[in-house]
Amino acid sequence: MHRQIFLVSLLLIGPAFADLLQNSDFESPPSNLPKNSTTPFQQLNENSTIPGWSFEGTILYVTTTQTIALPGNGHALQLGQDGKINQTFNPIADYVDYLLTFTLAPGGQNCSTNANVGVSAPDSHSIFSFKQDYGKEGWETFGLYLGSWEQQETINLVLESQSTESDANSTCWPLIDKLLLKTIETLVPGDNNLLLNGGFEYGPEFLSNSTEGILLDPVPTAVLSPLRQWSITGTVKYIDSKHYFVPEGNAAVEFVSGVSAGIQAATTVKDVGAQAGSTAQNFTLQSNGTGSAKKLSLAFKADSTTTLISFVSYATTQTKDGVFCGPIVDNVVLRASQG
């Protein structure tokens, strides 16, 4: 009988980047802006053009102020009513995975609702909303899987506002900034780990000047997940070693949305797999507030053709600043042994 053993480093907190998008931070301003304007919101007109982008509907060029927070204190675009921006690009190779990182901020204060943002590419469409309480900044960064295409295709990336209110005057329209497009080739199993991406090194690109990590929304299938090979439940935060304590490598995953937030991976090992669903164990690590980690293990019998490895948070916690936080998981290793 084979037994599968996996090891996980768990922490409780008291691939190649392709520059395929033009003007992805909107620092090259649109043409025909009003001269000598002092307002941070400048609406584009039919004679305006945005370098690298096409647009429809109501679009405003936004400059950061004391009340408008943006990464790097730069510029952004506000997608107003029926606002849409798009840019086309050509894949650099056949069937590599494209992951998008972008920043979302609310477009005002004292509004009854914040409009959502729809992000689309061929065969994919996702909707994002500003969540609040997931970071200390007035903006949030999200990651998503865009797709995989043949090299000769022309890909149209579209971002558009989506209001949930019939009254446009009571809606805060979203601000979009800092888009990063990353490519990842097909992952190959390693000699020492039966799981692909067990160290979470393959995910969306981090912003160089952000300490907030990247929010990943629920994705029911690993095929469409920005955290390659892992499906996502609840909201998790993809974090980097530059700004967080990461036990190993450059990235890890924090479960921030509390109860039922987690990740799951599936793999097949020759003719024998394992299912950890029938073997569960809770792990707790007391945070000392300075960063700590502990390597833990769980052994289970291989009793099916598919191995399902799941990690789920069972509590909701917040920092003193009211920011949601949770356990961090890294370096998940699955090995088979005779026993």
Secondary structure as UniProt FT lines:
FT   STRAND          2..12
FT   STRAND          16..17
FT   TURN            24..25
FT   TURN            35..36
FT   STRAND          41..43
FT   TURN            46..47
FT   TURN            51..52
FT   STRAND          53..56
FT   STRAND          59..63
FT   HELIX           71..73
FT   STRAND          75..79
FT   TURN            81..82
FT   STRAND          84..89
FT   TURN            94..95
FT   STRAND          97..105
FT   STRAND          113..114
FT   STRAND          116..121
FT   TURN            122..123
FT   STRAND          124..128
FT   STRAND          140..147
FT   TURN            151..152
FT   STRAND          155..162
FT   HELIX           168..170
FT   STRAND          171..172
FT   STRAND          175..184
FT   TURN            196..199
FT   TURN            208..209
FT   STRAND          214..216
FT   HELIX           222..224
FT   TURN            228..229
FT   STRAND          231..233
FT   STRAND          236..240
FT   TURN            241..243
FT   STRAND          251..255
FT   TURN            259..260
FT   STRAND          262..267
FT   TURN            270..271
FT   HELIX           276..278
FT   STRAND          294..301
FT   STRAND          307..312
FT   STRAND          317..318
FT   TURN            320..321
FT   STRAND          324..325
FT   STRAND          327..338
//
